[in-house]
Amino acid sequence: MKRLNTLLLFVLLFAVSCVKQTKEQGNSAKNNFVTIENGALMLNGQPYYFMGANYWYGMNIGMEKLGDRQRLIKELDQMKAMGITNLRILASSEGDENQAFQVHPTMQSAPGKYNREVLEGLDFFLSEMGKRDMKAVMVLNNFWTWSGGMPQYLQWAGKGEVPYPQISNEWNKFTDYSKQFYANEKASKMFEEHLKVLITRTNSVSGLKYTEDPTIMSWQLANEPRGYSEVEEYHQWIAKTSALIKSLDPNHLVSLGSEGDSPGPDAGINLLKDGDVKDIDYVTIHIWAQNWGWYDPAKPEEKFEDTKKQVREYLYKHVEDAKTLGKPSVLEEFGIARDNDDYSPTATTVWRDKYYSFVFDEVYKLAKEKAPIYGMNFWAYSGEGRPPRPKEFWKKGDNFLGDPPHEPQGWYGVYDKDQSTIQVIQDYAKKMNGLTSKVVADNAQ
């Protein structure tokens, strides 16, 4: 009887130990999620400040047969060495092989028809990021053509051929087409079905459910969505889609992915209004000085001081808006061309380095003063990739670069040999990453 009681006691203690260990493991994994506390981005009980990059093509070079996993591993190591801890990545793509001005192969070649190798490329990519303690912002859709996105869903929904502005140079026709997505029930339903497939996926490499993977920082509704004249429908779509994502995955943050306010008066976006949605956890800022006419690479000396003034005003206004909303902000897109607007990889980067230093320093100073901005993702890391035809559009079989397929190749990407730019990134990565330690030290006093 005594032996039986002893055995029962051992079994009970073992069971309690297992439950405790499982709970501790669960809590440990939970602690590795980026969260929001009192309007701040937090990680493991400390403010989460970061230096980040846009690295959209990771899932494509992560494919086992059609990708280049050795390149992916090298480039992740390169970025890790720079101090980069956050990557904004493409997590969805749509379109058949005939679609122009977009990445190939795509994740979804027809509604509900998936390319397993692209999905497994994303799995591999996330697994490798996790090994390096990097966080991923998962972009799920696109207002522009380069990943399929809203125009592709509309075409699948029977709205006719996409009016590519790269052919017609009529951007209004394209934006009039793409903005129909929000109110098109058939197109938005296809996207919602895709979200259910992707967000509930289990990683084939790590075995982790996406919903339980702390490598993912946030799900992002789309790349640069704009409302234009469909603002009411746009706001309804933001609320509906962010709520759906939260219902599928309560563990991760949700962001919109918009520019904030656009300098164009008719774009139909406004950070204060678009970000004032319960399930949008933090707000995003994009700044495109050259695209918006604030910078001329042919006349850098003449324009640079004015460029800095306009960029600073735009940034500070948006950070103040984030403060009004009581939400954190991230500058997740910015960049300028190489010197003299030269698209060749051998072109110098003197003015880009000055611009990066300026933007990084503005964000760092704001964060240091406890303004609600926590990170910045420059556009974009091209790593070992080089354009075979600088300034021409991407074609199937070309190297993947930071410049997406609908834009001239070699425009904004940072290469692994751009040592002066990399040095600037490293210097400010140390400063941003060091802010967490400073806040912790200040709070301990």
C-alpha positions as CSV (number, residue, x, y, z in Angstrom):
1,M,0.0,0.0,0.0
2,K,2.9,2.3,0.9
3,R,4.6,1.6,-2.4
4,L,1.4,2.3,-4.2
5,N,0.9,5.7,-2.4
6,T,4.6,6.5,-3.2
7,L,4.0,5.6,-6.9
8,L,0.8,7.7,-7.0
9,L,2.6,10.6,-5.4
10,F,5.5,10.4,-8.0
11,V,3.0,10.3,-10.8
12,L,1.2,13.3,-9.4
13,L,4.4,15.3,-8.9
14,F,5.5,14.4,-12.5
15,A,2.2,15.5,-13.9
16,V,2.3,18.8,-12.0
17,S,5.9,19.3,-13.3
18,C,4.8,18.7,-16.9
19,V,1.9,21.1,-16.6
20,K,4.2,23.7,-15.1
21,Q,6.8,23.2,-17.8
22,T,4.2,23.4,-20.5
23,K,2.8,26.6,-19.0
24,E,6.3,28.1,-18.7
25,Q,7.1,27.2,-22.3
26,G,3.8,28.8,-23.4
27,N,4.4,31.9,-21.4
28,S,8.0,32.1,-22.8
29,A,6.7,31.9,-26.4
30,K,4.0,34.5,-25.5
31,N,6.6,36.8,-24.1
32,N,8.3,36.8,-27.5
33,F,5.3,38.4,-29.2
34,V,5.4,42.1,-30.0
35,T,2.5,43.7,-28.1
36,I,1.0,47.1,-27.4
37,E,1.0,48.4,-23.8
38,N,-0.1,51.9,-23.0
39,G,0.3,53.1,-26.6
40,A,3.9,51.6,-26.9
41,L,5.3,48.8,-28.9
42,M,6.6,46.3,-26.4
43,L,8.7,43.1,-26.5
44,N,9.4,40.9,-23.4
45,G,8.2,43.7,-21.1
46,Q,10.5,46.3,-22.7
47,P,9.9,49.0,-25.4
48,Y,10.6,47.6,-28.8
49,Y,12.7,50.0,-30.9
50,F,14.2,48.7,-34.1
51,M,16.1,49.3,-37.3
52,G,14.3,47.5,-40.1
53,A,14.3,47.0,-43.9
54,N,11.9,46.2,-46.6
55,Y,12.8,42.8,-48.0
56,W,9.7,41.9,-49.9
57,Y,11.1,39.1,-52.1
58,G,12.2,36.7,-49.3
59,M,9.5,34.1,-49.8
60,N,10.4,33.8,-53.5
61,I,14.1,33.2,-53.0
62,G,13.1,31.0,-50.1
63,M,11.6,28.5,-52.5
64,E,13.4,25.1,-52.5
65,K,13.7,24.5,-56.3
66,L,12.9,27.8,-58.0
67,G,14.5,30.1,-55.3
68,D,17.9,30.6,-53.9
69,R,18.0,29.6,-50.3
70,Q,21.8,30.1,-50.0
71,R,21.3,33.7,-51.1
72,L,18.5,34.2,-48.6
73,I,20.6,32.9,-45.7
74,K,23.5,35.1,-46.7
75,E,21.3,38.2,-46.9
76,L,19.6,37.5,-43.6
77,D,23.1,37.2,-42.0
78,Q,24.2,40.4,-43.7
79,M,21.2,42.3,-42.3
80,K,21.6,40.7,-38.9
81,A,25.2,42.0,-38.9
82,M,24.0,45.5,-39.7
83,G,21.7,45.4,-36.6
84,I,18.5,45.0,-38.6
85,T,15.9,43.2,-36.5
86,N,12.6,43.9,-38.4
87,L,11.7,43.0,-42.0
88,R,8.6,44.2,-43.9
89,I,7.9,41.3,-46.3
90,L,5.5,40.2,-48.9
91,A,3.3,37.4,-47.5
92,S,0.8,37.1,-50.4
93,S,0.9,37.3,-54.2
94,E,-1.7,36.7,-56.8
95,G,-1.8,36.2,-60.6
96,D,-1.3,33.7,-63.4
97,E,1.9,33.5,-65.5
98,N,0.5,36.0,-68.1
99,Q,0.3,38.9,-65.8
100,A,2.8,41.7,-66.4
101,F,4.7,44.1,-64.1
102,Q,4.5,41.7,-61.1
103,V,6.4,39.0,-59.3
104,H,6.4,35.4,-60.5
105,P,5.7,32.8,-59.4
106,T,2.8,33.8,-57.3
107,M,1.4,32.2,-54.2
108,Q,-2.1,32.1,-55.7
109,S,-2.4,31.6,-59.4
110,A,-6.2,31.5,-59.4
111,P,-8.8,32.0,-56.6
112,G,-8.1,29.3,-54.0
113,K,-5.4,27.7,-56.2
114,Y,-2.1,27.7,-54.3
115,N,1.5,27.2,-55.4
116,R,2.9,25.0,-52.6
117,E,6.5,25.9,-53.3
118,V,5.8,29.6,-52.7
119,L,4.0,28.8,-49.5
120,E,6.9,26.7,-48.3
121,G,9.3,29.4,-49.4
122,L,7.5,31.7,-46.9
123,D,7.7,28.9,-44.3
124,F,11.4,28.6,-44.8
125,F,11.9,32.4,-44.8
126,L,10.0,32.8,-41.5
127,S,11.9,29.9,-39.9
128,E,15.3,31.5,-40.8
129,M,14.1,34.9,-39.5
130,G,13.2,33.2,-36.3
131,K,16.6,31.8,-35.9
132,R,18.0,35.3,-36.0
133,D,15.4,36.9,-33.6
134,M,14.0,39.0,-36.4
135,K,10.4,40.1,-36.6
136,A,8.2,40.1,-39.7
137,V,5.6,42.5,-40.9
138,M,3.4,40.4,-43.2
139,V,1.9,42.4,-46.1
140,L,-1.3,40.6,-47.2
141,N,-2.5,42.7,-50.2
142,N,-1.5,45.5,-52.5
143,F,-3.1,48.6,-54.1
144,W,-0.5,48.5,-56.8
145,T,0.1,45.8,-59.4
146,W,3.5,44.4,-58.4
147,S,2.2,41.5,-56.3
148,G,-1.2,41.1,-58.0
149,G,-3.2,42.4,-55.1
150,M,-6.4,44.4,-55.5
151,P,-6.2,44.8,-59.2
152,Q,-5.8,41.0,-59.6
153,Y,-8.8,40.2,-57.3
154,L,-10.9,42.7,-59.4
155,Q,-9.9,41.0,-62.6
156,W,-10.8,37.6,-61.1
157,A,-14.1,39.1,-60.1
158,G,-14.9,40.0,-63.7
159,K,-14.0,43.7,-63.8
160,G,-12.0,43.4,-67.0
161,E,-8.3,43.8,-67.8
162,V,-6.1,45.7,-65.5
163,P,-5.2,49.1,-67.1
164,Y,-1.5,49.0,-66.5
165,P,-0.2,52.5,-66.1
166,Q,3.3,51.3,-67.1
167,I,1.9,50.9,-70.6
168,S,-0.6,53.7,-70.9
169,N,1.0,56.2,-68.5
170,E,-2.5,57.0,-67.4
171,W,-2.4,56.6,-63.6
172,N,-5.9,57.9,-63.1
173,K,-7.3,55.0,-65.1
174,F,-5.4,52.6,-62.9
175,T,-6.4,54.1,-59.6
176,D,-10.0,54.3,-60.7
177,Y,-9.8,50.6,-61.4
178,S,-8.0,49.6,-58.2
179,K,-10.2,51.6,-55.8
180,Q,-13.2,49.5,-56.8
181,F,-11.9,46.7,-54.6
182,Y,-13.3,47.9,-51.3
183,A,-16.9,47.8,-52.4
184,N,-16.6,44.8,-54.7
185,E,-18.1,42.0,-52.7
186,K,-16.8,39.2,-54.9
187,A,-13.2,40.5,-54.9
188,S,-13.1,41.2,-51.2
189,K,-14.6,37.8,-50.4
190,M,-11.8,36.1,-52.4
191,F,-9.3,38.0,-50.3
192,E,-11.1,37.0,-47.0
193,E,-11.0,33.3,-48.0
194,H,-7.3,33.7,-48.7
195,L,-6.7,35.2,-45.2
196,K,-8.4,32.2,-43.6
197,V,-6.0,29.9,-45.5
198,L,-2.8,31.9,-44.8
199,I,-3.3,33.0,-41.3
200,T,-4.3,29.6,-40.0
201,R,-1.4,27.9,-41.8
202,T,1.1,25.7,-40.0
203,N,4.7,26.3,-41.0
204,S,6.0,23.2,-42.8
205,V,9.5,23.8,-41.7
206,S,9.2,24.9,-38.0
207,G,5.9,23.1,-37.2
208,L,4.6,26.2,-35.6
209,K,1.1,27.5,-36.4
210,Y,1.4,31.0,-37.9
211,T,-0.9,32.2,-35.1
212,E,1.6,31.0,-32.5
213,D,4.8,32.2,-34.2
214,P,6.4,35.1,-32.4
215,T,8.6,35.8,-35.5
216,I,5.5,37.5,-36.9
217,M,5.1,41.0,-35.5
218,S,2.0,42.0,-37.4
219,W,-0.4,41.2,-40.2
220,Q,-0.6,44.2,-42.6
221,L,-3.8,44.7,-44.6
222,A,-2.2,45.9,-47.7
223,N,0.7,47.8,-49.3
224,E,-0.3,51.5,-49.6
225,P,-4.1,51.2,-49.8
226,R,-5.8,54.4,-50.9
227,G,-9.4,55.3,-50.8
228,Y,-9.6,58.0,-53.5
229,S,-13.3,58.8,-54.0
230,E,-14.4,55.6,-52.2
231,V,-13.4,56.8,-48.6
232,E,-16.5,55.4,-46.9
233,E,-16.1,52.0,-48.5
234,Y,-12.4,52.1,-47.7
235,H,-13.0,52.7,-44.0
236,Q,-15.6,50.0,-43.9
237,W,-13.1,47.6,-45.5
238,I,-10.4,48.6,-42.9
239,A,-12.7,47.9,-40.0
240,K,-14.1,44.6,-41.5
241,T,-10.7,43.2,-42.5
242,S,-8.8,44.1,-39.4
243,A,-11.6,42.5,-37.3
244,L,-11.5,39.3,-39.4
245,I,-7.7,39.0,-38.9
246,K,-8.1,39.5,-35.1
247,S,-10.8,36.8,-35.0
248,L,-8.4,34.4,-36.8
249,D,-5.4,35.4,-34.8
250,P,-5.6,37.3,-31.5
251,N,-1.9,36.9,-30.8
252,H,-0.5,39.3,-33.4
253,L,-0.8,43.0,-34.1
254,V,-2.6,44.3,-37.1
255,S,-1.5,47.4,-39.2
256,L,-2.9,49.1,-42.2
257,G,0.2,49.7,-44.4
258,S,-0.8,53.1,-45.7
259,E,1.4,56.1,-46.4
260,G,-0.4,58.1,-43.7
261,D,-1.5,61.2,-45.4
262,S,-0.5,61.5,-49.0
263,P,0.7,64.8,-50.4
264,G,-1.8,64.3,-53.3
265,P,-5.1,66.0,-52.3
266,D,-7.3,63.3,-53.9
267,A,-5.7,60.1,-52.6
268,G,-8.5,59.6,-50.0
269,I,-6.2,58.7,-47.1
270,N,-5.8,60.4,-43.7
271,L,-3.8,58.9,-40.8
272,L,-6.1,60.3,-38.1
273,K,-9.2,58.9,-39.7
274,D,-7.8,55.7,-41.2
275,G,-5.9,54.8,-38.0
276,D,-8.9,55.4,-35.7
277,V,-10.1,51.8,-36.0
278,K,-10.2,49.5,-32.9
279,D,-8.3,46.6,-34.5
280,I,-5.5,48.7,-36.1
281,D,-2.8,48.5,-33.4
282,Y,-0.2,51.0,-34.7
283,V,0.0,53.4,-37.6
284,T,2.4,53.5,-40.5
285,I,4.2,56.3,-42.3
286,H,5.7,56.3,-45.8
287,I,7.8,59.1,-47.2
288,W,8.7,59.3,-50.9
289,A,10.6,62.6,-51.3
290,Q,11.6,61.9,-55.0
291,N,8.3,60.4,-56.1
292,W,6.4,63.4,-54.5
293,G,8.6,66.0,-56.2
294,W,10.5,67.1,-53.0
295,Y,13.9,65.9,-54.3
296,D,15.7,66.1,-57.6
297,P,18.7,63.8,-57.9
298,A,20.0,65.9,-60.8
299,K,20.1,68.9,-58.5
300,P,20.9,67.6,-55.0
301,E,22.8,70.7,-53.7
302,E,19.9,73.0,-54.7
303,K,17.1,70.8,-53.4
304,F,18.5,69.0,-50.3
305,E,17.7,71.6,-47.6
306,D,14.1,72.0,-48.9
307,T,13.8,68.2,-49.1
308,K,14.8,67.9,-45.4
309,K,12.3,70.6,-44.4
310,Q,9.4,68.9,-46.2
311,V,10.3,65.4,-44.9
312,R,10.7,66.7,-41.4
313,E,7.3,68.4,-41.5
314,Y,5.6,65.3,-42.9
315,L,7.2,63.0,-40.3
316,Y,6.6,65.2,-37.3
317,K,3.0,65.8,-38.3
318,H,2.3,62.1,-38.5
319,V,4.0,61.3,-35.2
320,E,1.9,64.0,-33.6
321,D,-1.2,62.3,-35.2
322,A,-0.1,59.0,-33.7
323,K,0.1,60.7,-30.3
324,T,-3.4,62.0,-30.8
325,L,-4.7,58.5,-31.5
326,G,-2.7,57.1,-28.6
327,K,-1.0,54.6,-30.9
328,P,2.6,53.8,-31.8
329,S,3.9,54.6,-35.3
330,V,6.5,53.2,-37.6
331,L,8.2,54.8,-40.6
332,E,8.1,51.8,-42.8
333,E,9.0,53.1,-46.3
334,F,11.4,55.7,-47.5
335,G,14.4,56.0,-49.9
336,I,16.0,58.0,-52.7
337,A,17.8,57.1,-55.9
338,R,21.6,56.7,-56.3
339,D,23.6,59.8,-57.3
340,N,22.5,61.6,-60.5
341,D,19.5,59.2,-60.7
342,D,21.9,56.6,-62.1
343,Y,20.4,53.1,-61.9
344,S,23.6,51.2,-62.4
345,P,24.9,49.2,-59.4
346,T,28.2,51.0,-59.7
347,A,26.7,54.4,-59.2
348,T,27.7,56.2,-56.1
349,T,25.5,56.9,-53.1
350,V,26.8,60.1,-51.5
351,W,23.4,61.9,-51.4
352,R,21.5,58.7,-50.4
353,D,23.9,58.3,-47.5
354,K,23.2,61.9,-46.4
355,Y,19.5,61.4,-46.8
356,Y,19.5,58.1,-44.8
357,S,21.6,59.8,-42.0
358,F,19.1,62.6,-41.9
359,V,16.0,60.5,-41.8
360,F,17.5,58.0,-39.3
361,D,18.5,60.8,-37.1
362,E,15.1,62.4,-37.1
363,V,13.4,59.2,-36.1
364,Y,16.1,58.5,-33.5
365,K,15.7,61.9,-31.9
366,L,11.9,61.6,-31.8
367,A,12.1,58.1,-30.2
368,K,14.8,59.3,-27.7
369,E,12.4,62.1,-26.6
370,K,9.7,59.4,-26.1
371,A,7.6,60.4,-29.0
372,P,5.4,57.5,-30.2
373,I,7.7,56.3,-33.0
374,Y,9.5,52.9,-32.6
375,G,11.2,51.9,-35.8
376,M,12.0,52.5,-39.4
377,N,12.3,50.2,-42.5
378,F,14.3,51.7,-45.3
379,W,13.4,50.7,-48.9
380,A,14.9,48.3,-49.7
381,Y,17.6,45.7,-49.3
382,S,18.7,44.1,-52.6
383,G,21.6,42.2,-51.1
384,E,23.4,40.1,-53.8
385,G,20.9,40.9,-56.5
386,R,21.8,43.1,-59.5
387,P,19.6,44.4,-62.3
388,P,20.6,42.8,-65.6
389,R,19.1,45.8,-67.4
390,P,19.2,48.8,-65.1
391,K,16.2,51.2,-65.4
392,E,14.1,48.6,-67.2
393,F,11.2,46.7,-65.7
394,W,11.7,43.2,-64.1
395,K,11.1,40.1,-66.3
396,K,10.6,36.5,-65.3
397,G,14.0,35.0,-64.7
398,D,15.7,38.2,-63.6
399,N,17.3,38.6,-60.1
400,F,14.9,39.7,-57.4
401,L,15.8,43.2,-56.1
402,G,14.4,45.6,-53.5
403,D,12.9,47.4,-56.5
404,P,9.5,45.7,-57.2
405,P,8.7,44.5,-60.7
406,H,6.5,47.4,-61.7
407,E,9.3,49.9,-61.2
408,P,12.6,50.5,-63.0
409,Q,15.2,48.1,-61.6
410,G,18.1,49.6,-59.7
411,W,16.2,52.6,-58.5
412,Y,16.1,52.4,-54.7
413,G,17.7,49.1,-53.6
414,V,20.7,48.9,-51.3
415,Y,23.3,46.3,-52.4
416,D,25.6,44.3,-50.2
417,K,28.6,46.2,-51.6
418,D,27.2,49.6,-50.7
419,Q,29.6,49.9,-47.8
420,S,29.1,53.6,-47.0
421,T,25.3,53.1,-46.8
422,I,25.7,50.0,-44.8
423,Q,27.9,51.9,-42.3
424,V,25.1,54.5,-41.9
425,I,22.6,51.7,-41.3
426,Q,24.9,50.1,-38.7
427,D,25.5,53.3,-36.8
428,Y,21.8,54.1,-36.4
429,A,20.9,50.5,-35.7
430,K,23.1,50.7,-32.6
431,K,21.4,53.9,-31.6
432,M,17.9,52.6,-32.1
433,N,18.6,49.2,-30.5
434,G,20.3,51.0,-27.6
435,L,17.1,53.0,-26.8
436,T,15.5,49.9,-25.2
437,S,18.4,49.6,-22.7
438,K,18.2,53.4,-22.0
439,V,14.5,53.3,-21.3
440,V,14.9,50.3,-19.0
441,A,17.8,52.0,-17.2
442,D,15.8,55.3,-16.8
443,N,12.8,53.4,-15.4
444,A,15.0,51.6,-12.9
445,Q,16.2,54.9,-11.4
